[in-house]
């Protein structure tokens, strides 16, 4: 992901219970807890690209 967006500011918020969420601009793009599964390879990057296209 760093190659696609080298200037991005990325942070990790510690959590528990197997929660993995990806948020961008206050939008929830992916939630392992809601979907009941892990992200597929490339899925998160695709969701970020789609979000940035608007």
N, C-alpha and C positions, 0 to 999 in steps of 0.2 A: 504494500500500500504506500510505503514511503516513496517509491519510484513514481507513482502516479500523482501524489500530492506532497512534494517535499517540504512545503511550508506549513503543512497542517499541524495544528496543536492537538495532541492526543493525550487523553488522561484516562486513568484507571480508577474507578471507584470501588473500593473493597465491598464485598457483599457476602452473603452466605446462602446456603440452600441450593447451590447449583444454578443461580441466576446468572445469565449472560445476556446483556442487552447492548445494543448499539444505538446511540442517539446522535443526531446531527441537527444543529440549529433548533434544539428543544423538541425535535420530532423523533419518535421512537421508530427506528427502521427495522430492527430485528429483536425479537424476544424469544429466547430458548424456552422460557417458562410458559409463555402464551402458546407457542407452537408445539411444545413437547418434543423438540428435537434439536440437534446441533445444526449449525449452518453448514450448507454444502460448500465444497471448494469454490471460491469465486463469488459466492452468493452475496456476502456482505459488500464486497467491492462493487458489484452490480447495483445493489440497493443504494449505495452512496452515489454512484454515477447518475442513477435515475433521479435521485433527490436533487442533485445539483443542476440537472437539466431543467428542473422546475416543471 
